Amino acid sequence: MTSEDILGTNADGSKNEEYCSYCFKDGAFTTDLSMDAMVDLCAPYMVSGTPGMTEADARDSLKRLFPTLKRWQS
């Protein structure tokens, strides 16, 4: 994450460097979604924030990224 503003927060209000503020707030995940559902949720935001990116490109990128994140490792 490129900015401290986007970091999630722990239960004590401190910043959490593992999760973004959209996913993690006050020490808990903000949504209870499967990885595929999270791809569905995030892809349109990625497209709108990245000039020239297609939805297929966003989905491919997220499907490669998400399995590497702690939340999705089991």
LINRAPE-V784660 format. One line per field, one symbol per residue. phi: phi as a letter, one per 40 degrees, with the letter a starting at -180 (. if undefined). psi: psi as a letter, one per 30 degrees, with the letter a starting at -180 (. if undefined). burial: b if it has 9 or more other ideal C-beta (glycine too) atoms within 8 Angstrom, else e. A space follows every 50 residues. Layout:
phi=???
psi=???
burial=???
This chain:
phi=.cbcccccbcdcgccbccbcccbbafgaccabbccccccdccdccccccb dgcccccccccccccdcccddccb
psi=kfkfffklklegflkjffklfffkkhglkflilleeeeeeefeeeeeffj kfkleeeeeeeefeeeffkeegk.
burial=eeeeebbbbbeeeeebeebbbebbeeeeeeeeeebeebbebbbbebbeee eeeeeeebbebbbeebbeeeebee
